[in-house]
Amino acid sequence: MITSLNAIDNKKTIAEHTAIILTYQNTGFLDKENAIKKYKDFNLMHQDYYAAMKIETCLTNTNINIEDAPSNVIINNLSAQLLWLAGEEYLKTMGIKL
């Protein structure tokens, strides 16, 4: 049951992130409040991703407060989350769990 709920959450996240990214790419509009909320929600639900990103920002000295980030940085972060989730889903189909 938990696995199926996670799959539903992941599909919802993919749809929401994709909608935000495509809207920005097609119109230049970004609802920053909504995008930042989705970004933070993802980090809370995917602690493995969050930990990896924290390590990367420490190693590269690129830490930025998401609330202060320009729109393109927020979009890049949402895109990175999408890639992580797609990779995680792909690995699951191969029987590999992170």
Backbone as JSON Lines, residues from 0, in Angstrom:
{"i":0,"aa":"M","n":[0.82,-1.2,0.0],"ca":[0.0,0.0,0.0],"c":[0.87,1.27,0.0]}
{"i":1,"aa":"I","n":[1.92,1.28,0.84],"ca":[2.81,2.44,0.89],"c":[3.46,2.67,-0.47]}
{"i":2,"aa":"T","n":[3.89,1.6,-1.12],"ca":[4.54,1.72,-2.43],"c":[3.6,2.35,-3.44]}
{"i":3,"aa":"S","n":[2.35,1.94,-3.45],"ca":[1.4,2.5,-4.41],"c":[1.1,3.97,-4.09]}
{"i":4,"aa":"L","n":[1.07,4.33,-2.81],"ca":[0.88,5.74,-2.45],"c":[2.07,6.58,-2.87]}
{"i":5,"aa":"N","n":[3.28,6.04,-2.71],"ca":[4.48,6.75,-3.17],"c":[4.45,6.93,-4.67]}
{"i":6,"aa":"A","n":[4.01,5.92,-5.4],"ca":[3.93,6.02,-6.86],"c":[2.95,7.11,-7.27]}
{"i":7,"aa":"I","n":[1.83,7.19,-6.57],"ca":[0.83,8.24,-6.86],"c":[1.42,9.61,-6.55]}
{"i":8,"aa":"D","n":[2.08,9.74,-5.39],"ca":[2.73,11.0,-5.03],"c":[3.78,11.4,-6.05]}
{"i":9,"aa":"N","n":[4.56,10.44,-6.51],"ca":[5.6,10.73,-7.5],"c":[5.0,11.2,-8.81]}
{"i":10,"aa":"K","n":[3.93,10.57,-9.25],"ca":[3.27,10.99,-10.5],"c":[2.69,12.4,-10.35]}
{"i":11,"aa":"K","n":[2.12,12.67,-9.2],"ca":[1.58,14.01,-8.93],"c":[2.7,15.04,-8.95]}
{"i":12,"aa":"T","n":[3.81,14.71,-8.3],"ca":[4.96,15.61,-8.26],"c":[5.49,15.87,-9.66]}
{"i":13,"aa":"I","n":[5.62,14.83,-10.45],"ca":[6.09,14.98,-11.82],"c":[5.17,15.92,-12.6]}
{"i":14,"aa":"A","n":[3.88,15.72,-12.48],"ca":[2.92,16.57,-13.19],"c":[3.01,18.03,-12.73]}
{"i":15,"aa":"E","n":[3.1,18.24,-11.43],"ca":[3.15,19.6,-10.91],"c":[4.45,20.3,-11.3]}
{"i":16,"aa":"H","n":[5.57,19.62,-11.14],"ca":[6.85,20.22,-11.52],"c":[6.89,20.53,-13.02]}
{"i":17,"aa":"T","n":[6.42,19.59,-13.82],"ca":[6.41,19.78,-15.27],"c":[5.56,20.98,-15.66]}
{"i":18,"aa":"A","n":[4.4,21.12,-15.04],"ca":[3.51,22.26,-15.34],"c":[4.19,23.58,-15.01]}
{"i":19,"aa":"I","n":[4.86,23.65,-13.88],"ca":[5.55,24.88,-13.48],"c":[6.67,25.2,-14.47]}
{"i":20,"aa":"I","n":[7.46,24.19,-14.8],"ca":[8.59,24.39,-15.72],"c":[8.11,24.8,-17.11]}
{"i":21,"aa":"L","n":[7.12,24.1,-17.63],"ca":[6.61,24.43,-18.97],"c":[5.97,25.81,-19.02]}
{"i":22,"aa":"T","n":[5.24,26.18,-17.99],"ca":[4.65,27.52,-17.94],"c":[5.74,28.58,-18.0]}
{"i":23,"aa":"Y","n":[6.79,28.36,-17.23],"ca":[7.91,29.32,-17.22],"c":[8.6,29.36,-18.6]}
{"i":24,"aa":"Q","n":[8.84,28.21,-19.17],"ca":[9.52,28.16,-20.47],"c":[8.68,28.79,-21.58]}
{"i":25,"aa":"N","n":[7.37,28.59,-21.52],"ca":[6.49,29.08,-22.58],"c":[6.07,30.53,-22.41]}
{"i":26,"aa":"T","n":[5.99,31.01,-21.16],"ca":[5.46,32.36,-20.93],"c":[6.42,33.28,-20.2]}
{"i":27,"aa":"G","n":[7.42,32.71,-19.55],"ca":[8.31,33.52,-18.73],"c":[7.74,33.81,-17.36]}
{"i":28,"aa":"F","n":[6.53,33.32,-17.09],"ca":[5.88,33.54,-15.79],"c":[6.22,32.42,-14.82]}
{"i":29,"aa":"L","n":[6.56,32.8,-13.6],"ca":[6.8,31.83,-12.53],"c":[6.07,32.28,-11.28]}
{"i":30,"aa":"D","n":[5.16,31.45,-10.81],"ca":[4.53,31.67,-9.51],"c":[5.55,31.22,-8.48]}
{"i":31,"aa":"K","n":[6.39,32.15,-8.05],"ca":[7.52,31.81,-7.18],"c":[7.06,31.14,-5.89]}
{"i":32,"aa":"E","n":[6.01,31.64,-5.31],"ca":[5.53,31.08,-4.04],"c":[5.16,29.6,-4.22]}
{"i":33,"aa":"N","n":[4.44,29.29,-5.26],"ca":[4.05,27.9,-5.53],"c":[5.26,27.05,-5.88]}
{"i":34,"aa":"A","n":[6.15,27.56,-6.71],"ca":[7.34,26.81,-7.11],"c":[8.23,26.51,-5.91]}
{"i":35,"aa":"I","n":[8.42,27.47,-5.05],"ca":[9.25,27.27,-3.86],"c":[8.59,26.28,-2.91]}
{"i":36,"aa":"K","n":[7.28,26.34,-2.79],"ca":[6.57,25.37,-1.95],"c":[6.77,23.95,-2.49]}
{"i":37,"aa":"K","n":[6.63,23.77,-3.8],"ca":[6.83,22.45,-4.42],"c":[8.26,21.97,-4.21]}
{"i":38,"aa":"Y","n":[9.22,22.89,-4.36],"ca":[10.63,22.57,-4.15],"c":[10.87,22.08,-2.72]}
{"i":39,"aa":"K","n":[10.36,22.81,-1.75],"ca":[10.55,22.45,-0.34],"c":[9.81,21.16,0.01]}
{"i":40,"aa":"D","n":[8.59,21.01,-0.5],"ca":[7.83,19.77,-0.25],"c":[8.59,18.56,-0.76]}
{"i":41,"aa":"F","n":[9.17,18.68,-1.94],"ca":[9.95,17.58,-2.53],"c":[11.12,17.23,-1.61]}
{"i":42,"aa":"N","n":[11.83,18.25,-1.15],"ca":[12.98,18.01,-0.28],"c":[12.57,17.3,1.01]}
{"i":43,"aa":"L","n":[11.42,17.65,1.54],"ca":[10.94,16.99,2.76],"c":[10.58,15.53,2.51]}
{"i":44,"aa":"M","n":[10.02,15.25,1.35],"ca":[9.57,13.9,1.02],"c":[10.71,13.02,0.49]}
{"i":45,"aa":"H","n":[11.78,13.62,0.02],"ca":[12.9,12.88,-0.58],"c":[14.19,13.28,0.11]}
{"i":46,"aa":"Q","n":[14.36,12.79,1.31],"ca":[15.52,13.16,2.12],"c":[16.84,12.74,1.47]}
{"i":47,"aa":"D","n":[16.82,11.66,0.7],"ca":[18.04,11.22,0.0],"c":[18.48,12.28,-1.02]}
{"i":48,"aa":"Y","n":[17.53,12.84,-1.74],"ca":[17.82,13.91,-2.69],"c":[18.35,15.13,-1.95]}
{"i":49,"aa":"Y","n":[17.65,15.51,-0.89],"ca":[18.02,16.7,-0.12],"c":[19.44,16.57,0.41]}
{"i":50,"aa":"A","n":[19.78,15.41,0.95],"ca":[21.12,15.19,1.48],"c":[22.18,15.31,0.38]}
{"i":51,"aa":"A","n":[21.9,14.72,-0.77],"ca":[22.84,14.79,-1.89],"c":[23.04,16.24,-2.34]}
{"i":52,"aa":"M","n":[21.98,17.02,-2.4],"ca":[22.09,18.41,-2.82],"c":[22.82,19.26,-1.79]}
{"i":53,"aa":"K","n":[22.61,18.97,-0.52],"ca":[23.32,19.71,0.53],"c":[24.82,19.44,0.44]}
{"i":54,"aa":"I","n":[25.18,18.2,0.2],"ca":[26.6,17.86,0.04],"c":[27.18,18.59,-1.17]}
{"i":55,"aa":"E","n":[26.44,18.58,-2.28],"ca":[26.92,19.26,-3.49],"c":[27.12,20.75,-3.25]}
{"i":56,"aa":"T","n":[26.17,21.39,-2.58],"ca":[26.29,22.84,-2.35],"c":[27.46,23.15,-1.42]}
{"i":57,"aa":"C","n":[27.72,22.27,-0.47],"ca":[28.88,22.46,0.42],"c":[30.19,22.31,-0.36]}
{"i":58,"aa":"L","n":[30.25,21.3,-1.2],"ca":[31.48,21.04,-1.96],"c":[31.76,22.11,-3.0]}
{"i":59,"aa":"T","n":[30.7,22.66,-3.59],"ca":[30.88,23.64,-4.67],"c":[30.72,25.08,-4.2]}
{"i":60,"aa":"N","n":[30.4,25.25,-2.92],"ca":[30.2,26.59,-2.36],"c":[29.16,27.38,-3.15]}
{"i":61,"aa":"T","n":[28.05,26.72,-3.48],"ca":[27.0,27.36,-4.28],"c":[25.68,27.46,-3.52]}
{"i":62,"aa":"N","n":[25.75,27.49,-2.21],"ca":[24.53,27.55,-1.41],"c":[23.83,28.89,-1.6]}
{"i":63,"aa":"I","n":[22.53,28.83,-1.86],"ca":[21.73,30.03,-2.02],"c":[20.37,29.78,-1.36]}
{"i":64,"aa":"N","n":[19.85,30.79,-0.72],"ca":[18.52,30.7,-0.13],"c":[17.51,30.69,-1.28]}
{"i":65,"aa":"I","n":[16.71,29.65,-1.37],"ca":[15.79,29.49,-2.5],"c":[14.82,30.68,-2.62]}
{"i":66,"aa":"E","n":[14.47,31.27,-1.51],"ca":[13.57,32.43,-1.55],"c":[14.21,33.64,-2.24]}
{"i":67,"aa":"D","n":[15.53,33.69,-2.22],"ca":[16.26,34.8,-2.85],"c":[16.73,34.48,-4.26]}
{"i":68,"aa":"A","n":[16.49,33.27,-4.71],"ca":[16.99,32.82,-6.01],"c":[16.19,33.44,-7.15]}
{"i":69,"aa":"P","n":[16.86,33.75,-8.26],"ca":[16.12,34.21,-9.44],"c":[15.3,33.06,-10.03]}
{"i":70,"aa":"S","n":[14.35,33.4,-10.85],"ca":[13.42,32.42,-11.42],"c":[14.13,31.26,-12.11]}
{"i":71,"aa":"N","n":[15.17,31.56,-12.89],"ca":[15.85,30.49,-13.62],"c":[16.52,29.49,-12.68]}
{"i":72,"aa":"V","n":[17.0,29.93,-11.53],"ca":[17.62,29.03,-10.56],"c":[16.55,28.13,-9.93]}
{"i":73,"aa":"I","n":[15.4,28.71,-9.63],"ca":[14.3,27.91,-9.09],"c":[13.88,26.84,-10.1]}
{"i":74,"aa":"I","n":[13.75,27.24,-11.35],"ca":[13.39,26.29,-12.41],"c":[14.45,25.2,-12.56]}
{"i":75,"aa":"N","n":[15.71,25.58,-12.5],"ca":[16.79,24.58,-12.58],"c":[16.72,23.59,-11.43]}
{"i":76,"aa":"N","n":[16.38,24.07,-10.24],"ca":[16.25,23.19,-9.1],"c":[15.06,22.25,-9.25]}
{"i":77,"aa":"L","n":[13.95,22.75,-9.75],"ca":[12.79,21.88,-9.99],"c":[13.12,20.84,-11.06]}
{"i":78,"aa":"S","n":[13.87,21.25,-12.07],"ca":[14.29,20.31,-13.12],"c":[15.18,19.22,-12.55]}
{"i":79,"aa":"A","n":[16.09,19.59,-11.66],"ca":[16.97,18.61,-11.03],"c":[16.15,17.61,-10.21]}
{"i":80,"aa":"Q","n":[15.14,18.11,-9.52],"ca":[14.27,17.22,-8.76],"c":[13.54,16.25,-9.68]}
{"i":81,"aa":"L","n":[13.08,16.75,-10.82],"ca":[12.41,15.89,-11.8],"c":[13.35,14.8,-12.31]}
{"i":82,"aa":"L","n":[14.57,15.17,-12.6],"ca":[15.55,14.18,-13.08],"c":[15.82,13.13,-12.01]}
{"i":83,"aa":"W","n":[15.95,13.55,-10.78],"ca":[16.16,12.61,-9.67],"c":[15.0,11.63,-9.59]}
{"i":84,"aa":"L","n":[13.79,12.17,-9.63],"ca":[12.6,11.34,-9.51],"c":[12.47,10.39,-10.69]}
{"i":85,"aa":"A","n":[12.76,10.86,-11.89],"ca":[12.7,9.99,-13.07],"c":[13.72,8.87,-12.96]}
{"i":86,"aa":"G","n":[14.92,9.2,-12.51],"ca":[15.94,8.18,-12.32],"c":[15.54,7.18,-11.26]}
{"i":87,"aa":"E","n":[14.97,7.66,-10.17],"ca":[14.51,6.77,-9.1],"c":[13.43,5.83,-9.61]}
{"i":88,"aa":"E","n":[12.49,6.35,-10.37],"ca":[11.41,5.53,-10.92],"c":[11.97,4.49,-11.89]}
{"i":89,"aa":"Y","n":[12.93,4.9,-12.7],"ca":[13.54,3.97,-13.65],"c":[14.23,2.82,-12.92]}
{"i":90,"aa":"L","n":[14.98,3.17,-11.9],"ca":[15.69,2.13,-11.12],"c":[14.7,1.16,-10.47]}
{"i":91,"aa":"K","n":[13.57,1.68,-10.01],"ca":[12.55,0.81,-9.41],"c":[12.04,-0.21,-10.41]}
{"i":92,"aa":"T","n":[11.89,0.21,-11.68],"ca":[11.42,-0.74,-12.69],"c":[12.44,-1.85,-12.93]}
{"i":93,"aa":"M","n":[13.69,-1.55,-12.6],"ca":[14.75,-2.56,-12.74],"c":[14.95,-3.37,-11.46]}
{"i":94,"aa":"G","n":[14.13,-3.07,-10.44],"ca":[14.22,-3.79,-9.18],"c":[15.27,-3.25,-8.24]}
{"i":95,"aa":"I","n":[15.75,-2.03,-8.49],"ca":[16.76,-1.4,-7.66],"c":[16.1,-0.29,-6.86]}
{"i":96,"aa":"K","n":[16.26,-0.34,-5.55],"ca":[15.67,0.69,-4.68],"c":[16.79,1.51,-4.06]}
{"i":97,"aa":"L","n":[16.64,2.82,-4.11],"ca":[17.63,3.71,-3.49],"c":[17.45,3.72,-1.99]}
